């Protein structure tokens, strides 16, 4: 049978929980300027104004990203994965099961909703979720649009409704499954996270680095100076967006050159 794949590299970009492809647009544009084909995955139920967000969960999102990966792998000799936040969790899962050419994780969690190993950080998250859910049940919830200053510093578009406990439980299970799969990640990996990330505890970066089997594992810790945002939105934050785009393009170029005959 004739191999109809295009001789080249495709980059699959996966956004985070509640977000949208907006989070990955800067990286996609930078990759395309560098000559790479890129595709941004739009996870089911995500996007500005989607009313059915609660109808989906982690298994649906993983299955959809896997479908997108398989489609790209049919057309390109090499596929690189770039995942932000939960998109990084999904990308790591795929990288443990498929022969990807490389993987970049940005602010990606491998631990969620547990009292260990970071009890205070997780208790703070529990409390915030509980308050939001309680207000929703009492009809007091208002969509959170974030402060104007925060949006200027780190633009974001996506689902703005209440947090769904069922989805978070699914995410917790997905992370638990992933931790057992991480030794199966043998592709080159670049891990980027801020040292004061307020949503995904920074030690997640080191947990990924320790557990994967890749002989080419790099970790970059950014250090955002402002004290307004959660320091999580590395892909759009005015202090880190350009750096992230440059490092992703550099990594993809290196892995493409490494694979050439």
C-alpha positions in Angstrom: 0.0 0.0 0.0 1.3 3.5 -0.9 2.2 5.7 2.0 0.2 8.9 1.4 1.6 10.8 4.3 3.2 14.2 3.7 6.9 14.3 4.3 7.1 16.8 7.1 6.1 17.6 10.7 2.6 18.4 12.0 2.1 20.1 15.4 -1.0 19.3 17.4 -2.0 22.0 20.0 -4.4 21.2 22.8 -5.9 23.9 25.1 -6.8 23.8 28.8 -9.8 23.1 30.9 -12.6 25.5 30.3 -10.5 27.4 27.8 -10.5 27.6 24.0 -8.2 27.5 21.0 -7.5 31.2 21.8 -5.0 30.0 24.3 -2.9 28.4 21.5 -3.3 30.9 18.7 0.1 32.7 19.4 2.0 29.4 19.4 0.2 28.2 16.2 1.1 31.4 14.4 4.7 31.2 15.5 4.9 27.6 14.3 3.4 28.3 11.0 5.8 31.3 10.5 8.6 28.8 11.1 7.3 26.5 8.4 5.4 23.9 10.5 1.8 22.7 9.9 -0.2 23.2 13.0 -3.7 22.3 14.2 -5.5 23.6 17.2 -7.8 21.0 18.9 -11.1 22.5 20.0 -12.2 20.2 22.9 -16.0 19.3 23.0 -18.1 21.8 25.0 -15.4 24.4 25.2 -15.4 27.9 23.7 -17.0 31.2 24.5 -20.7 30.9 25.4 -21.1 27.1 25.2 -24.1 26.2 27.3 -23.4 22.4 27.2 -19.9 22.5 28.8 -21.2 20.4 31.7 -22.2 17.6 29.4 -18.6 16.6 28.7 -15.7 15.4 30.9 -12.1 14.3 30.7 -12.7 11.0 28.9 -14.5 12.9 26.1 -11.7 15.4 25.8 -9.0 12.8 25.8 -10.9 10.7 23.1 -11.4 13.8 20.9 -7.7 14.8 21.1 -6.7 11.2 20.3 -8.9 11.2 17.3 -7.3 14.5 16.1 -3.8 13.0 16.7 -4.6 9.9 14.7 -5.9 12.0 11.8 -2.7 14.2 11.8 -0.5 11.1 12.1 -2.1 9.7 8.9 -0.9 12.8 7.0 2.5 13.7 8.5 5.6 11.6 9.1 6.2 13.2 12.4 3.8 14.7 14.9 4.7 17.0 17.8 2.3 17.6 20.7 1.9 21.0 22.5 -0.5 21.0 25.4 -1.4 23.8 27.8 -2.7 23.0 31.3 -5.2 20.1 31.0 -4.1 20.0 27.3 -0.7 19.1 28.6 -2.1 16.3 30.7 -3.9 15.0 27.6 -0.8 15.3 25.5 1.3 13.3 28.0 -1.3 10.6 27.9 -1.1 10.4 24.1 2.7 10.6 24.1 2.8 7.5 26.4 0.8 5.5 23.8 1.9 6.8 20.4 5.3 7.4 18.7 5.2 11.2 18.8 8.3 13.1 17.7 8.3 15.3 20.8 6.0 16.9 23.4 5.8 20.3 25.1 3.8 20.7 28.3 2.8 24.2 29.5 1.6 24.5 33.1 0.4 20.9 33.0 -1.0 19.1 36.0 -0.4 15.4 36.9 -1.8 15.8 40.4 -5.2 17.3 41.1 -7.8 17.2 43.9 -5.6 15.4 46.4 -4.6 16.2 50.0 -1.1 15.0 49.0 1.5 16.1 48.0 0.6 19.8 48.4 -2.1 19.9 51.1 -2.4 23.7 51.6 -2.6 24.4 47.8 -5.2 21.7 47.3 -7.3 22.8 50.3 -7.4 26.3 48.9 -8.7 24.9 45.6 -11.3 22.8 47.4 -12.5 25.9 49.3 -12.9 28.0 46.2 -14.8 25.3 44.3 -17.1 24.7 47.3 -18.0 28.4 47.6 -18.7 28.7 43.8 -20.9 25.6 43.8 -22.8 26.7 47.0 -23.5 30.1 45.4 -24.7 28.4 42.2 -27.1 26.1 44.1 -28.5 29.2 45.9 -28.9 31.0 42.6 -26.3 33.6 43.7 -23.7 32.7 41.2 -22.7 35.3 38.6 -20.4 34.5 35.8 -16.8 35.5 36.6 -15.2 37.6 34.0 -12.1 38.4 35.9 -10.7 41.8 36.6 -10.0 44.2 33.8 -6.3 44.4 34.8 -6.0 40.6 34.8 -7.5 40.3 31.4 -5.1 42.9 30.0 -2.1 41.1 31.5 -3.1 37.6 30.5 -6.0 37.5 27.9 -8.3 34.5 28.1 -11.5 33.2 26.4 -13.6 30.3 27.3 -16.2 28.9 29.7 -17.1 31.3 32.5 -19.7 29.4 34.4 -19.5 27.4 37.7 -17.0 24.6 38.2 -18.5 21.1 37.8 -17.4 18.6 40.5 -18.1 15.6 38.2 -15.6 17.0 35.7 -13.0 17.7 38.3 -13.4 14.1 39.6 -12.9 12.9 36.0 -9.8 15.1 35.8 -8.5 13.6 39.1 -9.0 10.1 37.7 -7.3 11.1 34.4 -4.3 12.4 36.3 -4.0 9.2 38.4 -4.1 7.1 35.2 -1.5 9.4 33.6 1.0 9.0 36.5 1.1 5.3 35.8 1.6 5.9 32.1 4.4 8.6 32.4 7.3 6.0 32.3 6.0 5.1 28.8 6.8 8.6 27.6 10.1 8.2 25.7 9.9 11.1 23.3 11.9 14.3 23.8 10.0 16.6 26.2 10.1 20.3 27.1 8.3 21.3 30.3 7.5 25.0 30.9 5.8 26.3 34.1 5.9 29.4 36.2 7.6 29.2 39.6 4.6 30.8 41.3 1.7 29.2 39.3 -1.4 29.6 41.5 -3.6 27.0 39.7 -1.2 24.2 39.0 1.4 23.8 41.7 4.9 24.2 40.2 6.2 20.9 41.6 4.0 19.3 38.9 6.8 20.2 36.4 9.3 18.3 38.4 6.9 15.4 38.9 6.6 15.1 35.1 10.4 15.3 34.6 11.1 12.6 37.2 8.6 10.1 35.9 9.0 10.2 32.1 11.6 7.9 30.5 12.7 10.4 27.8 16.5 10.8 27.7 15.9 14.3 26.4 14.0 16.1 29.2 14.1 19.8 29.7 12.4 22.0 32.3 12.0 25.8 32.0 10.7 27.7 35.0 9.5 31.2 34.2 9.3 33.9 37.0 6.4 36.3 36.3 6.9 39.5 38.2 3.3 40.9 38.5 1.1 40.0 41.4 -2.3 40.3 39.9 -2.9 37.1 37.9 -2.5 33.4 38.9 0.7 33.2 36.7 -0.9 30.2 34.9 -1.6 31.6 31.5 1.9 31.3 30.0 0.6 31.2 26.4 -1.0 34.7 26.5 0.6 36.4 29.5 2.4 39.6 28.4 5.6 38.5 30.3 5.8 35.0 28.9 3.9 34.6 25.6 6.9 35.5 23.4 9.3 33.4 25.4 6.9 30.4 25.2 6.5 30.8 21.5 10.2 31.0 20.9 11.0 28.0 23.0 8.3 25.9 21.4 9.5 26.8 17.9 13.1 26.1 18.9 12.2 22.7 20.4 10.2 21.7 17.3 13.0 22.7 15.0 15.5 20.7 17.0 13.3 17.6 17.0 12.7 17.9 13.3 16.4 18.1 12.6 17.1 15.2 15.0 14.8 13.0 12.9 16.1 13.8 9.5 17.9 11.0 7.7 
